[in-house]
Amino acid sequence: MKKVLRFAGQAVVIAAITLALVFTLTNVMFPGLKRALSAPNEANDNAYLPAPYDHDLAPDQNSTRVWGNVLYPWQTDRFGFRTGECAPREPAKGRENIFVIGDSFTEALGSSYEQSFAGLMACDAAREGKGLWNLGVASYSPAIYHRKIRAAAERLSITPDEIFVFLDLSDIDDDANIYRVDGDRVVRAGAPGGQGTLSCDLGRFLTDNFMTARLLSGLCLTSSFNYVMSVGRPRARWTIDPALMESWGRRGLEVAGANLDKIVELCQEWNCRLTLVVYPWPDNVVEGDRNSIQVTHWRDWAAARYVRFIDGFAPFFREPAELGNRLLHDTVKRALSADDGDARSAEGVRRSLIERTSTP
């Protein structure tokens, strides 16, 4: 027993000395390397600022950010919207303007603007003489969407002709468990799935200060096991887990629907067109949740309000998830092309909304 304890003690001492040496090398002998490695994380920290609707993008940013093991260019314009090639530079009242809003997938974490579905949509719009503004920000949800849309219209001094809402599965969790309305503000009042929060980011500290931790983290992020780590999360499984649905899923659908109704009201006020798009998480694909409640519920919600609905689930069941941005863009583009010949789709739906609100 004494030999075991002696060996364990020696191992602890060796480990402590090794960590101290690595820490010293990283922070003292190679500070330039540490700053270079930490810069993307610092860009992540500087990307957001507080807002009455919880948070927003910082304006006039031009940096390289990190998402997992991916480094990508990230830029915002003077209004605080993510920008790039094909994005409008200044608002123009004589031009048709389109607002796109959603959470991290719409902001396009881990992707250049040009390769994101919002960026691809912006290029389609620019070719038609339209301006598409990306209002998407990570961790947004319907509780924030309608507030950000109105704030963006005021910021740009324009009203949109069309609004696209890209509704994420995590939005239901956010509206059920994360965000609460406090007067005119949206505040965070919980954690995903109702779980507890951790105040100290130990992983960030280790990867910032220990090269071995950064190496191990990189190996983990690039391994096939990382895909397994992306499934099994309550924020997506509420559609296939009856217990989660009962606990907060139904409530989240109800709250999210009420918040999306406020966007319908904005479009009635501004005489604009509203399109709702849904898409899956890996859990849906793994579980074969093709005809998900995320599809059926929101299709019915949209039909009752004369809102155009686009089901973005199908292509993700046929193609690799890595093509997500292109898949979603192509799905939306095909749906819009099909609508061109539908008299009820564009001006028809707009007239239906007007008639619906003017009928006593």
Secondary structure, DSSP 8 states (H G I E B T S, - for coil): -HHHHHHHHHHHHHHHHHHHHHHHIIIII-HHHHHHHHHHHHHHHHTEEEETTEEEE-SS-EEEEEETTEEEEEEB-TTS-B--TT--SS--TTS-EEEEE-SHHHHTTTS-TTTSHHHHHHHHHHHTT-EEEE---TT--HHHHHHHHHHHHHHHT---SEEEEEE-THHHHIIIIIEEEETTEEEE-S-GGG----SS-HHHHHHHH-HHHHHHHHHHHHSTHHHHHTSS-HHHHTTT-HHHIIIIIHHHHHHHHHHHHHHHHHHHHHT-EEEEEE---HHHHHTT-TT-HHHHHHHHHHHHTT-EEEE-SGGGGTS-GGGHHHHHHHHHHHHHHHHTT-TTTTHHHHHHHHHHHH--
